[in-house]
Amino acid sequence: MIKEASTYPLLFSREQIAEKVSELGAAITRDFRGEKVVLVGVLKGAAIFLADLARTIDVTCTFDFIAVSSYHSGAQSSGAVQLIKDVDQSVEDRNVILVEDILDSGVTLTFLHRQFQGHKPRTMRVAALLDKPARRRVAVEADYVGFPIENHFVVGYGMDYAEQFRNLPDIRILPEEVIARIEAET
């Protein structure tokens, strides 16, 4: 299936992604010069983005992860967000950058904003590699955005469909017929 995926329409190449991630890291470095940040990756999709982003940030940073679910292995969000894993370290009075693979409906990000209010961070910012405003159901925005995209279902660079395609180095559009074939197989 991965070999076949290299034929899916390319949205962003690994080179384009690397350049954009470097730009985001430079912006975060400027904004937090002389301070420390905690990068909180939203599992599983943002893990690769967080790793690459961290290497482009020139301020002291630590990592943590949070896991939520709203897709339940399908292509459409259920709309109900569940917290699966909270942060392991205290982020009270710390600069937190929530690292997301894609900002879509805004439902998950709104849930996470509420979740983090209870943790009382000094600052809370959001870095999203992709922003899909056409699907927005809740008015939220990221502070650092890599690429705005049209309403496509995308895979690769950590993003999946039914846990497949995360290891693609590029970001590709998943064709509807592939989604239908995967759903028929499960």
ROSE-4610 file (N, C-alpha, C; in Angstrom, 1 decimal, always signed):
// ROSE-4610
residu = [M/M/M/I/I/I/K/K/K/E/E/E/A/A/A/S/S/S/T/T/T/Y/Y/Y/P/P/P/L/L/L/L/L/L/F/F/F/S/S/S/R/R/R/E/E/E/Q/Q/Q/I/I/I/A/A/A/E/E/E/K/K/K/V/V/V/S/S/S/E/E/E/L/L/L/G/G/G/A/A/A/A/A/A/I/I/I/T/T/T/R/R/R/D/D/D/F/F/F/R/R/R/G/G/G/E/E/E/K/K/K/V/V/V/V/V/V/L/L/L/V/V/V/G/G/G/V/V/V/L/L/L/K/K/K/G/G/G/A/A/A/A/A/A/I/I/I/F/F/F/L/L/L/A/A/A/D/D/D/L/L/L/A/A/A/R/R/R/T/T/T/I/I/I/D/D/D/V/V/V/T/T/T/C/C/C/T/T/T/F/F/F/D/D/D/F/F/F/I/I/I/A/A/A/V/V/V/S/S/S/S/S/S/Y/Y/Y/H/H/H/S/S/S/G/G/G/A/A/A/Q/Q/Q/S/S/S/S/S/S/G/G/G/A/A/A/V/V/V/Q/Q/Q/L/L/L/I/I/I/K/K/K/D/D/D/V/V/V/D/D/D/Q/Q/Q/S/S/S/V/V/V/E/E/E/D/D/D/R/R/R/N/N/N/V/V/V/I/I/I/L/L/L/V/V/V/E/E/E/D/D/D/I/I/I/L/L/L/D/D/D/S/S/S/G/G/G/V/V/V/T/T/T/L/L/L/T/T/T/F/F/F/L/L/L/H/H/H/R/R/R/Q/Q/Q/F/F/F/Q/Q/Q/G/G/G/H/H/H/K/K/K/P/P/P/R/R/R/T/T/T/M/M/M/R/R/R/V/V/V/A/A/A/A/A/A/L/L/L/L/L/L/D/D/D/K/K/K/P/P/P/A/A/A/R/R/R/R/R/R/R/R/R/V/V/V/A/A/A/V/V/V/E/E/E/A/A/A/D/D/D/Y/Y/Y/V/V/V/G/G/G/F/F/F/P/P/P/I/I/I/E/E/E/N/N/N/H/H/H/F/F/F/V/V/V/V/V/V/G/G/G/Y/Y/Y/G/G/G/M/M/M/D/D/D/Y/Y/Y/A/A/A/E/E/E/Q/Q/Q/F/F/F/R/R/R/N/N/N/L/L/L/P/P/P/D/D/D/I/I/I/R/R/R/I/I/I/L/L/L/P/P/P/E/E/E/E/E/E/V/V/V/I/I/I/A/A/A/R/R/R/I/I/I/E/E/E/A/A/A/E/E/E/T/T/T]
num = [1/1/1/2/2/2/3/3/3/4/4/4/5/5/5/6/6/6/7/7/7/8/8/8/9/9/9/10/10/10/11/11/11/12/12/12/13/13/13/14/14/14/15/15/15/16/16/16/17/17/17/18/18/18/19/19/19/20/20/20/21/21/21/22/22/22/23/23/23/24/24/24/25/25/25/26/26/26/27/27/27/28/28/28/29/29/29/30/30/30/31/31/31/32/32/32/33/33/33/34/34/34/35/35/35/36/36/36/37/37/37/38/38/38/39/39/39/40/40/40/41/41/41/42/42/42/43/43/43/44/44/44/45/45/45/46/46/46/47/47/47/48/48/48/49/49/49/50/50/50/51/51/51/52/52/52/53/53/53/54/54/54/55/55/55/56/56/56/57/57/57/58/58/58/59/59/59/60/60/60/61/61/61/62/62/62/63/63/63/64/64/64/65/65/65/66/66/66/67/67/67/68/68/68/69/69/69/70/70/70/71/71/71/72/72/72/73/73/73/74/74/74/75/75/75/76/76/76/77/77/77/78/78/78/79/79/79/80/80/80/81/81/81/82/82/82/83/83/83/84/84/84/85/85/85/86/86/86/87/87/87/88/88/88/89/89/89/90/90/90/91/91/91/92/92/92/93/93/93/94/94/94/95/95/95/96/96/96/97/97/97/98/98/98/99/99/99/100/100/100/101/101/101/102/102/102/103/103/103/104/104/104/105/105/105/106/106/106/107/107/107/108/108/108/109/109/109/110/110/110/111/111/111/112/112/112/113/113/113/114/114/114/115/115/115/116/116/116/117/117/117/118/118/118/119/119/119/120/120/120/121/121/121/122/122/122/123/123/123/124/124/124/125/125/125/126/126/126/127/127/127/128/128/128/129/129/129/130/130/130/131/131/131/132/132/132/133/133/133/134/134/134/135/135/135/136/136/136/137/137/137/138/138/138/139/139/139/140/140/140/141/141/141/142/142/142/143/143/143/144/144/144/145/145/145/146/146/146/147/147/147/148/148/148/149/149/149/150/150/150/151/151/151/152/152/152/153/153/153/154/154/154/155/155/155/156/156/156/157/157/157/158/158/158/159/159/159/160/160/160/161/161/161/162/162/162/163/163/163/164/164/164/165/165/165/166/166/166/167/167/167/168/168/168/169/169/169/170/170/170/171/171/171/172/172/172/173/173/173/174/174/174/175/175/175/176/176/176/177/177/177/178/178/178/179/179/179/180/180/180/181/181/181/182/182/182/183/183/183/184/184/184/185/185/185/186/186/186]
x = [+0.8/+0.0/+0.9/+2.0/+2.9/+3.5/+3.9/+4.5/+3.4/+2.2/+1.1/+0.9/+1.0/+0.8/+1.6/+2.8/+3.7/+3.0/+1.9/+1.2/+0.1/-0.3/-1.4/-0.9/-1.9/-1.5/-0.7/+0.5/+1.4/+0.8/+0.8/+0.4/+1.6/+2.5/+3.7/+4.8/+5.9/+7.1/+7.8/+8.7/+9.5/+10.4/+10.8/+11.6/+10.8/+9.6/+8.7/+8.4/+8.1/+7.8/+9.0/+10.2/+11.4/+11.6/+11.4/+11.6/+10.5/+9.3/+8.2/+8.4/+8.8/+9.1/+10.2/+11.2/+12.3/+11.8/+10.9/+10.3/+9.6/+8.8/+8.0/+8.9/+10.0/+11.0/+11.6/+11.9/+12.6/+11.6/+10.3/+9.3/+9.2/+9.1/+9.0/+10.3/+11.4/+12.7/+12.6/+12.2/+12.1/+11.1/+10.0/+8.9/+9.3/+10.2/+10.5/+12.0/+12.7/+14.1/+14.3/+15.3/+15.6/+14.7/+13.7/+12.7/+12.7/+12.0/+11.9/+10.5/+10.4/+9.0/+8.9/+7.6/+7.3/+6.5/+7.0/+6.3/+5.4/+4.1/+3.2/+2.6/+3.0/+2.5/+1.3/+0.3/-0.9/-0.7/-0.8/-0.5/-1.7/-1.4/-0.1/+0.4/-0.5/-0.3/+0.8/+1.0/+2.0/+3.4/+3.6/+4.9/+6.1/+5.9/+7.0/+7.2/+6.1/+6.2/+6.9/+6.5/+7.2/+8.7/+9.1/+10.5/+11.3/+10.7/+11.4/+11.4/+10.3/+10.1/+11.1/+11.2/+12.1/+13.5/+14.0/+15.3/+15.6/+14.5/+14.7/+14.5/+14.2/+13.9/+15.2/+15.6/+16.9/+16.6/+15.7/+15.5/+15.4/+15.6/+15.5/+14.0/+13.9/+12.5/+12.5/+11.4/+11.2/+9.9/+9.7/+8.6/+7.6/+6.4/+5.4/+4.4/+3.5/+2.5/+1.1/+0.1/-1.3/-1.9/-2.9/-3.6/-5.1/-5.7/-7.2/-7.7/-8.9/-9.5/-10.9/-11.0/-12.3/-12.7/-11.7/-12.0/-12.4/-11.9/-12.2/-12.0/-10.8/-10.3/-11.1/-11.9/-12.6/-12.1/-12.8/-12.4/-13.1/-14.2/-15.0/-14.9/-14.7/-14.7/-16.0/-16.0/-17.3/-17.8/-17.0/-17.4/-17.3/-17.1/-17.0/-15.5/-14.9/-13.4/-13.2/-12.4/-12.0/-10.6/-10.3/-8.9/-8.4/-7.4/-6.8/-5.6/-4.8/-3.6/-3.3/-3.1/-2.8/-1.3/-0.9/+0.6/+1.1/+2.4/+3.0/+3.7/+4.1/+4.7/+3.8/+4.1/+3.3/+3.7/+2.7/+3.0/+2.5/+2.2/+1.8/+2.9/+2.5/+3.4/+4.5/+4.3/+5.3/+4.7/+5.6/+5.2/+4.9/+3.7/+3.3/+3.0/+3.6/+3.2/+2.6/+1.3/+0.6/+0.9/+1.5/+1.9/+0.9/+0.2/-0.8/-0.4/-0.8/-0.5/-1.4/-2.7/-3.7/-4.8/-5.1/-6.2/-7.4/-8.4/-9.5/-10.8/-11.6/-12.9/-12.8/-11.7/-11.5/-12.1/-12.8/-13.4/-12.3/-11.4/-10.3/-9.5/-9.1/-8.3/-9.1/-10.4/-11.2/-11.2/-11.4/-11.3/-10.0/-8.9/-7.5/-7.3/-7.8/-7.7/-8.3/-9.5/-10.2/-9.4/-8.9/-8.1/-6.9/-6.2/-5.0/-5.3/-6.4/-6.8/-6.6/-7.0/-6.8/-5.4/-4.5/-3.1/-2.4/-3.0/-2.6/-1.2/-1.0/+0.3/+0.4/+1.7/+2.0/+1.5/+1.8/+1.3/+1.0/+0.0/-0.4/-0.5/+0.3/+0.3/+0.1/-0.3/-0.6/+0.2/+0.9/+1.6/+1.0/+0.4/-0.2/+0.5/+0.9/+1.5/+0.6/-0.7/-1.7/-2.9/-3.5/-4.8/-5.8/-6.9/-8.0/-9.2/-9.2/-10.3/-11.7/-11.8/-13.1/-13.9/-13.2/-13.9/-14.2/-13.8/-13.9/-15.4/-15.6/-16.9/-16.9/-15.7/-15.5/-14.4/-14.7/-13.8/-12.5/-11.5/-10.2/-9.1/-7.9/-6.8/-5.6/-4.6/-3.3/-2.4/-1.4/-0.5/+0.6/+1.0/+2.0/+1.4/+1.3/+0.7/+1.7/+1.8/+2.7/+2.0/+1.0/+0.3/-1.2/-1.9/-3.3/-3.6/-4.6/-5.0/-6.5/-6.8/-8.2/-8.8/-10.0/-10.7/-10.4/-9.2/-8.7/-8.4/-8.6/-8.1/-6.7/-5.8/-4.4/-3.7/-2.6/-1.9/-0.4/+0.4/+1.8/+2.4/+3.7/+4.3/+3.6/+3.2/+2.6/+1.0/+0.5/-1.0/-1.4/-2.6/-3.0/-4.4/-4.7/-6.1/-6.1/-6.9/-7.0/-5.6/-4.8/-3.4/-2.5/-2.8/-2.0/-1.4/-0.3/+0.4/+1.1/+1.2/+1.9/+3.4/+4.0/+5.4/+5.7/+4.8/+5.1/+5.9/+7.0/+7.8/+7.2/+6.2/+5.6/+4.1/+3.4/+2.0/+1.2/+0.4/-0.4/-1.9/-2.6/-4.1/-4.5/-5.3/-5.8/-7.1/-7.0/-8.1/-9.3/-10.5/-11.8/-11.9/-11.4/-11.5/-10.6/-9.5/-8.6/-9.3/-9.9/-10.7/-11.8/-12.5/-13.6/-13.0/-11.9/-11.3/-10.8/-10.2/-9.8/-11.0/-12.0/-13.2/-13.9/-13.8/-14.4/-13.6/-12.2/-11.4/-11.5/-12.0/-12.1/-13.4]
y = [-1.2/+0.0/+1.3/+1.2/+2.4/+2.7/+1.7/+1.9/+2.5/+2.0/+2.6/+4.1/+4.4/+5.7/+6.8/+6.4/+7.4/+7.8/+7.2/+7.7/+8.6/+8.7/+9.6/+11.1/+11.9/+13.3/+14.0/+14.5/+15.2/+16.6/+16.9/+18.2/+19.0/+18.4/+19.1/+18.0/+18.4/+17.5/+17.6/+16.6/+16.7/+17.9/+18.4/+19.6/+20.8/+20.9/+22.0/+22.0/+20.8/+20.7/+21.1/+20.7/+21.1/+22.6/+23.2/+24.7/+25.4/+24.9/+25.6/+25.3/+24.1/+23.8/+24.7/+25.0/+25.9/+27.3/+27.7/+29.1/+29.2/+28.1/+28.1/+28.1/+27.3/+27.3/+28.6/+29.3/+30.7/+31.7/+31.6/+32.5/+32.2/+30.9/+30.6/+31.0/+30.9/+31.3/+32.8/+33.6/+35.1/+35.4/+34.7/+35.1/+34.7/+33.7/+33.2/+33.3/+34.2/+34.4/+34.6/+33.9/+34.1/+33.4/+32.7/+32.0/+30.5/+29.7/+28.3/+28.0/+26.9/+26.5/+25.0/+24.6/+23.2/+23.0/+22.1/+21.7/+20.5/+20.6/+19.5/+19.0/+17.9/+17.3/+16.5/+16.7/+16.0/+14.7/+13.6/+12.3/+11.8/+11.0/+10.5/+11.4/+12.1/+12.7/+13.8/+14.5/+15.6/+15.1/+13.8/+13.4/+13.7/+13.5/+13.7/+15.3/+16.0/+17.5/+18.0/+17.5/+18.0/+17.8/+16.6/+16.2/+17.1/+17.4/+18.2/+19.7/+20.1/+21.5/+21.8/+20.9/+21.1/+21.3/+20.7/+20.8/+22.1/+22.9/+24.2/+25.4/+25.1/+26.1/+26.3/+27.5/+27.8/+28.5/+27.9/+28.2/+26.9/+27.0/+25.7/+25.3/+24.0/+23.4/+22.0/+21.6/+20.3/+19.8/+18.5/+17.9/+17.3/+17.2/+16.4/+16.0/+15.2/+14.7/+14.6/+14.8/+14.7/+13.9/+13.1/+12.3/+12.5/+12.7/+12.9/+12.1/+11.8/+11.1/+11.7/+11.9/+12.3/+11.6/+10.9/+10.2/+8.8/+8.1/+6.7/+5.9/+6.1/+5.4/+5.6/+6.6/+6.9/+8.2/+8.6/+9.8/+11.1/+10.8/+11.9/+12.0/+13.2/+13.4/+13.0/+12.4/+12.1/+13.3/+14.3/+15.6/+15.5/+14.3/+14.2/+13.9/+14.8/+14.6/+14.0/+13.0/+12.3/+12.5/+12.8/+12.9/+11.4/+11.0/+9.7/+9.7/+10.8/+10.9/+12.4/+12.8/+14.2/+14.3/+15.6/+15.8/+15.1/+14.8/+14.1/+15.1/+16.3/+17.2/+18.4/+19.1/+20.4/+21.4/+22.1/+23.2/+24.5/+24.5/+25.7/+26.8/+28.0/+29.1/+28.9/+28.1/+27.8/+28.2/+28.5/+28.8/+27.5/+27.3/+26.0/+26.3/+25.5/+25.5/+24.1/+24.2/+23.0/+22.7/+21.5/+21.2/+20.2/+20.7/+19.9/+19.6/+18.5/+18.2/+19.0/+19.1/+19.8/+20.4/+21.6/+22.3/+22.2/+21.5/+21.2/+21.8/+21.1/+21.7/+22.7/+22.6/+23.5/+22.9/+21.8/+21.2/+20.6/+19.9/+19.4/+20.5/+21.5/+22.6/+23.3/+23.5/+24.2/+23.3/+22.0/+21.1/+21.2/+21.2/+21.3/+22.7/+23.7/+25.0/+25.0/+24.4/+24.3/+23.4/+22.3/+21.4/+22.1/+22.9/+23.5/+24.7/+25.3/+26.3/+25.8/+24.6/+24.0/+23.8/+23.7/+23.6/+24.9/+26.0/+27.3/+27.7/+27.5/+27.9/+29.4/+29.9/+31.3/+31.8/+31.1/+31.4/+30.1/+30.2/+29.1/+29.5/+28.8/+29.1/+27.8/+27.9/+26.7/+26.8/+25.7/+25.5/+24.4/+24.7/+23.7/+23.6/+22.4/+22.3/+22.7/+22.1/+22.4/+23.1/+23.9/+24.6/+24.4/+23.8/+23.6/+24.4/+25.7/+26.6/+26.2/+25.6/+25.3/+24.3/+23.6/+22.6/+23.2/+24.4/+25.0/+25.1/+24.5/+24.6/+25.5/+25.7/+26.6/+27.6/+28.8/+29.9/+29.9/+29.2/+29.2/+29.3/+29.8/+29.9/+29.5/+29.1/+28.7/+30.0/+30.1/+31.2/+31.0/+29.8/+29.5/+28.4/+28.8/+27.9/+27.6/+26.4/+26.0/+26.3/+25.5/+25.6/+25.6/+26.6/+26.5/+25.5/+24.7/+23.7/+23.7/+23.2/+23.0/+21.8/+21.6/+20.5/+19.1/+18.6/+17.3/+16.5/+15.2/+14.3/+14.0/+14.3/+14.1/+13.1/+12.5/+11.5/+11.8/+11.2/+11.3/+12.3/+12.2/+13.0/+13.0/+11.8/+11.6/+11.5/+12.0/+11.9/+10.6/+10.1/+8.8/+8.7/+7.5/+7.1/+5.7/+5.4/+4.1/+3.6/+4.5/+4.2/+3.8/+4.0/+3.8/+5.1/+5.0/+6.1/+7.1/+7.0/+7.9/+8.1/+7.0/+7.0/+7.6/+8.1/+8.7/+10.0/+10.2/+11.4/+12.7/+12.6/+13.8/+13.8/+14.9/+15.0/+14.8/+13.8/+13.4/+13.5/+13.7/+13.6/+12.2/+11.7/+10.3/+10.3/+9.6/+9.6/+8.9/+9.3/+8.8/+7.3/+6.8/+5.3/+4.5/+5.1/+4.4/+4.3/+5.4/+5.4/+4.4/+4.3/+3.3/+1.9/+1.7/+0.3/-0.1/+0.9/+0.5/+0.2/+1.0/+0.8/-0.5/-1.0/-2.3/-3.4/-3.2/-4.2/-4.4/-3.4/-3.5/-3.9]
z = [+0.0/+0.0/+0.0/+0.7/+0.8/-0.6/-1.3/-2.6/-3.6/-3.5/-4.3/-3.9/-2.6/-2.1/-2.8/-3.3/-4.0/-5.3/-5.7/-6.9/-6.6/-5.3/-5.0/-5.2/-5.5/-5.8/-4.7/-5.1/-4.2/-3.8/-2.5/-2.1/-1.7/-0.8/-0.4/-0.4/-1.0/-1.0/+0.3/+0.6/+1.8/+1.8/+0.7/+0.6/+1.0/+0.5/+0.8/+2.3/+2.8/+4.3/+5.1/+4.8/+5.5/+5.5/+4.4/+4.3/+5.2/+5.1/+5.9/+7.4/+7.8/+9.2/+9.7/+8.9/+9.3/+9.5/+8.7/+8.8/+10.1/+10.4/+11.7/+12.9/+12.8/+13.9/+14.2/+13.1/+13.2/+13.8/+13.5/+14.1/+15.6/+16.0/+17.4/+18.1/+17.5/+18.1/+18.4/+17.4/+17.5/+18.7/+18.7/+19.7/+21.1/+21.3/+22.6/+23.0/+22.3/+22.5/+24.0/+24.6/+26.0/+27.0/+26.4/+27.3/+27.0/+27.8/+27.6/+27.1/+26.3/+25.8/+26.1/+26.2/+26.2/+24.9/+24.1/+22.9/+23.2/+23.1/+23.4/+22.1/+21.7/+20.4/+20.6/+19.7/+19.7/+19.0/+19.7/+19.2/+18.3/+17.4/+16.9/+15.7/+15.1/+13.8/+13.9/+15.0/+15.1/+15.5/+15.7/+16.3/+15.3/+14.1/+13.1/+13.0/+12.9/+12.8/+14.0/+15.2/+16.4/+16.4/+16.0/+16.0/+15.1/+13.9/+12.9/+13.4/+13.9/+14.4/+15.5/+16.4/+17.6/+17.2/+16.1/+15.7/+15.0/+14.7/+14.1/+15.0/+16.3/+17.3/+18.1/+18.2/+18.9/+20.3/+21.1/+22.5/+23.2/+24.5/+25.3/+25.3/+24.9/+24.9/+25.4/+25.9/+26.3/+25.6/+25.6/+24.9/+25.9/+25.5/+26.1/+25.0/+25.4/+24.4/+25.0/+24.2/+24.6/+23.5/+23.9/+22.9/+23.1/+21.9/+21.9/+20.7/+20.7/+19.6/+19.2/+17.9/+17.4/+16.1/+15.5/+14.2/+14.4/+15.4/+15.6/+14.3/+13.6/+12.5/+11.2/+11.0/+9.8/+9.2/+8.1/+7.4/+7.9/+8.6/+9.2/+10.7/+11.2/+12.6/+13.2/+14.4/+15.1/+15.8/+15.9/+16.6/+18.1/+18.7/+20.1/+20.4/+21.1/+21.4/+22.8/+22.8/+24.1/+24.4/+25.6/+26.1/+26.4/+25.7/+25.9/+26.8/+26.6/+27.4/+27.6/+28.9/+29.2/+29.3/+29.5/+29.6/+30.9/+30.8/+32.0/+32.9/+32.5/+33.3/+33.5/+34.6/+34.9/+33.9/+33.3/+32.4/+33.0/+34.3/+35.0/+34.9/+34.5/+34.4/+33.4/+32.4/+31.3/+30.0/+29.0/+27.7/+26.9/+26.6/+25.9/+24.4/+23.6/+22.1/+21.8/+21.5/+21.2/+19.7/+19.4/+18.0/+17.4/+16.4/+15.7/+14.3/+13.7/+12.3/+11.4/+11.8/+10.9/+11.8/+11.5/+12.1/+11.1/+11.5/+10.6/+11.0/+11.7/+12.1/+13.3/+14.0/+15.2/+16.5/+16.4/+17.6/+18.5/+18.0/+18.8/+19.5/+18.7/+19.2/+20.3/+20.1/+21.2/+22.4/+22.3/+23.4/+24.1/+23.4/+24.0/+24.7/+24.1/+24.8/+26.1/+26.2/+27.5/+28.5/+27.9/+28.7/+29.3/+28.5/+29.0/+29.9/+29.9/+30.8/+32.3/+32.5/+33.8/+34.2/+33.3/+33.6/+33.8/+33.6/+33.8/+33.3/+31.9/+31.3/+31.3/+31.3/+31.2/+29.8/+28.8/+27.4/+26.7/+25.8/+25.1/+23.6/+22.8/+21.3/+20.6/+19.4/+18.6/+17.3/+17.0/+15.7/+15.0/+13.8/+13.0/+11.6/+11.2/+9.9/+8.8/+8.9/+7.9/+8.5/+7.7/+8.1/+7.0/+7.4/+6.4/+6.8/+6.5/+7.0/+6.4/+5.3/+4.7/+5.6/+6.4/+7.3/+8.7/+9.0/+10.3/+10.8/+11.9/+12.6/+13.8/+14.3/+15.5/+15.1/+15.4/+15.0/+15.8/+15.4/+16.0/+15.0/+15.4/+14.5/+15.2/+14.4/+15.0/+14.9/+15.8/+15.9/+14.8/+14.5/+13.5/+12.6/+11.3/+10.3/+9.2/+8.9/+7.8/+6.4/+6.1/+4.8/+4.9/+4.4/+4.3/+3.1/+3.3/+2.2/+2.0/+0.8/+0.4/+1.2/+1.0/+1.7/+1.1/+1.3/+0.9/+2.1/+2.0/+3.0/+2.7/+3.6/+3.3/+4.3/+3.8/+4.5/+4.3/+5.2/+5.1/+6.2/+6.4/+7.4/+8.7/+9.1/+10.4/+10.3/+9.3/+9.1/+8.5/+9.0/+8.5/+8.1/+7.5/+7.3/+7.9/+8.9/+9.6/+9.9/+10.5/+11.0/+9.8/+8.6/+7.5/+6.9/+6.3/+5.5/+6.4/+7.7/+8.5/+8.1/+7.6/+7.3/+5.9/+5.2/+3.9/+4.2/+3.4/+3.7/+3.2/+2.3/+1.7/+2.2/+1.9/+2.2/+0.9/+0.8/-0.4/-0.1/-1.2/-1.1/-1.3/-0.3/-0.4/-1.3/-2.4/-3.3/-2.7/-3.0/-2.5/-2.7/-3.9/-4.2/-3.3/-2.8/-1.9/-0.5/-0.1/+1.2/+1.1/+0.0/-0.1/-0.1/-0.7/-0.7/+0.7/+1.4/+2.8/+3.7/+3.5/+4.3/+4.0/+2.8/+2.4/+2.9/+3.1/+3.7/+5.2/+5.9/+7.3/+7.8]
